[in-house]
Each structure stands twice: as structure tokens, then as C-alpha cells.
Amino acid sequence: MSGRPGAHESTTHSSKKNNYAALYTQLQVLDKNITKLQKNLQVTAEQVPTFHNLETLHSSMFLVTSQMANQKKKD
């Protein structure tokens, strides 16, 4: 131990201060990521109807292609 009284408390205080600063930085990054996630979820929710339309279009194209292939086999 150091010969100075209170040296350990000073080191502990400094260590806590550094830990809180690091935690604060991590919380800022987390907040930024959550905000970005919320925006991405909003965009995705807005695009759901378009995805549904695209799914319907692809299904229709698949059915028509299948019917055409089956008709060629019969001919």
C-alpha cells in the first residue's frame, strides 16, 4: 500500500470514473443502434404491402409458366 492516506480511495474513484465514462460511451452507441433499428423496422413495415404484391406477381408468373409447360407437353 502507498504511504499516503487516501491513495487507495483516489485510485478507486478514478477507476469508477473511467468505468462510468466507458459505460456512458457504450450507452450512446446502443442508443444510436436502437434508433437505427427503429427506422429500419418502420421502412420494413411500410414495404410489407409491396412484398405481398411481389409475391402475388411471382406466384401468378409461376402458375402461367407451369400451365404453358404442361400445354406444350400435351401438344
C-alpha positions in Angstrom: 0.0 0.0 0.0 1.0 3.6 -0.5 2.2 5.6 2.4 -0.3 8.3 1.5 -3.6 8.2 3.3 -6.5 8.1 0.8 -4.4 7.0 -2.1 -6.4 3.8 -2.5 -9.7 5.8 -2.4 -8.4 8.1 -5.1 -7.4 5.2 -7.3 -10.8 3.6 -6.8 -12.6 6.9 -7.5 -10.6 7.3 -10.7 -11.3 3.7 -11.7 -15.0 4.2 -11.2 -14.9 7.4 -13.1 -13.3 5.7 -16.1 -15.8 2.8 -15.9 -18.7 5.2 -15.9 -17.3 7.1 -18.8 -16.9 3.8 -20.8 -20.4 2.8 -19.8 -21.7 6.2 -21.0 -20.0 5.7 -24.4 -21.4 2.3 -24.8 -24.9 3.5 -23.9 -24.6 6.2 -26.6 -23.7 3.6 -29.2 -26.6 1.4 -28.0 -29.0 4.4 -28.3 -27.8 5.1 -31.8 -28.2 1.5 -32.8 -31.7 1.3 -31.3 -32.7 4.5 -33.2 -31.3 3.0 -36.5 -33.2 -0.3 -35.8 -36.5 1.6 -35.2 -36.0 3.4 -38.6 -35.3 0.1 -40.4 -38.4 -1.5 -38.8 -40.5 1.4 -39.9 -39.2 1.2 -43.5 -39.8 -2.6 -43.5 -43.3 -2.2 -42.2 -44.0 0.3 -45.0 -42.7 -2.1 -47.6 -44.8 -5.1 -46.5 -47.7 -4.4 -48.9 -45.2 -4.2 -51.8 -43.7 -7.5 -50.8 -47.1 -9.0 -50.8 -47.8 -7.7 -54.3 -44.4 -9.0 -55.5 -45.3 -12.4 -54.0 -48.6 -12.4 -55.8 -46.9 -11.5 -59.1 -44.3 -14.3 -58.8 -47.0 -16.8 -57.9 -49.0 -15.8 -61.0 -46.0 -16.0 -63.2 -45.1 -19.4 -61.9 -48.7 -20.7 -62.5 -48.7 -19.4 -66.1 -45.3 -20.9 -66.8 -46.4 -24.2 -65.4 -49.6 -24.2 -67.5 -47.6 -23.3 -70.6 -45.1 -26.1 -70.0 -47.9 -28.6 -69.4 -49.7 -27.5 -72.5 -46.6 -28.0 -74.6 -46.2 -31.5 -73.3 -49.8 -32.3 -74.4 -49.2 -30.9 -78.0 
